[in-house]
Amino acid sequence: MVRKIQKADFHFKAKAWSNIGEGAKDFVKQLIKVEPTERLSAEAAMEHTWLAEEWERTRKLSSKLSSNSSMNGEPTEGSKLVESLRAYGSSSKLRKTALMVVAHRAESKQIKEIREAFLEMDTSKEGTITLAELKAVLEQHDMSGKEIEDIFTSMDVDGAGVIGYTEFLAATVEMHGEIKSDELLEAFDRLDADDSGFISESNLKELLGSAYNAEEVKKMIADADFKKNGQVDFDEFLQLMHVKRGQDVAEVKTACPEVKVPAPDEREDTAERKSSG
């Protein structure tokens, strides 16, 4: 037996191999080589035809992003994903910026299913999602190519031509319900960098850095400046964050949860308690 192992002397005559396809057998043959240089590298093994086909078959069988309805009639992960992406695509840039802040601060236990969706869509295993990979999933939900491209562009915040994990998380963080009030307060506090109690153009200029565009920032403020005073307070921020597709702002205003915004000195006290704890 040892000599056979040393010589890579093997065959597939055993009964256990009778129902194994030729692709799988070839994969094994390519791995069991006496000379290390003749064996498949890890990269080449990942690209082997049999492994790629098997992965795709398994992915389709176990996909949570299927367009099919669930057995109990509840929305599937796929339908929730589509609704979330559509809502994100139609959101204002200030709302998208706030969602990015929420995404950066999200805890792993909150986003487990979103991370699984990202990994499933990232079929190339490169840590990003391409337009082709996004289309492969969303076309199952009868979305047009134009709509998918528009959503992709809205998600590609840094203009890299691919969707990074944080960008994907920002677009889907509302998949399982509205963001909690304390998370919105934390996002507002991050955007209100000078603790003035308002989000101003200067706040956004500091946040955006080299990506700052004066006209774009004016529009970001205007989109949430319901009181028309050139800045965004927390009440206005809540209205912006709770607007759904097709929902009137006035309708949201009455439904917004009441959250007290701490004064600047109270925020500092809270931050000190957190750091000391």
RAHUQUI-V638701 format. One record per pair of residues at least 6 apart in sequence whose C-alpha atoms are under 6 Angstrom apart, sorted by the first residue. I is the first residue (numbers start at 1). J is the second residue. D is the distance in Angstrom with one decimal. If there is no record, write none. Layout:
I:J:D, I:J:D
This chain:
23:50:5.1, 24:50:6.0, 30:39:5.8, 30:40:5.9, 31:39:5.1, 31:40:5.6, 33:39:5.5, 64:77:5.6, 65:77:5.4, 65:78:3.8, 66:78:5.5, 67:78:5.9, 67:140:5.8, 67:141:5.4, 70:76:5.8, 80:175:5.7, 84:172:5.5, 84:175:5.5, 85:171:5.8, 87:245:5.9, 88:171:5.5, 89:151:5.2, 89:154:5.7, 93:220:6.0, 94:220:5.1, 99:170:5.1, 100:170:4.8, 101:187:5.8, 102:187:5.9, 103:169:5.8, 103:170:5.1, 122:129:5.2, 128:163:5.4, 128:164:4.9, 129:162:5.6, 129:163:4.9, 130:162:4.9, 155:167:6.0, 156:163:5.5, 192:198:5.9, 192:199:4.9, 195:264:5.5, 198:232:5.3, 198:233:4.5, 199:231:5.8, 199:232:5.0, 200:231:5.1, 205:212:5.6, 224:240:5.9, 225:231:6.0, 225:232:5.3, 239:252:5.9, 239:253:5.8
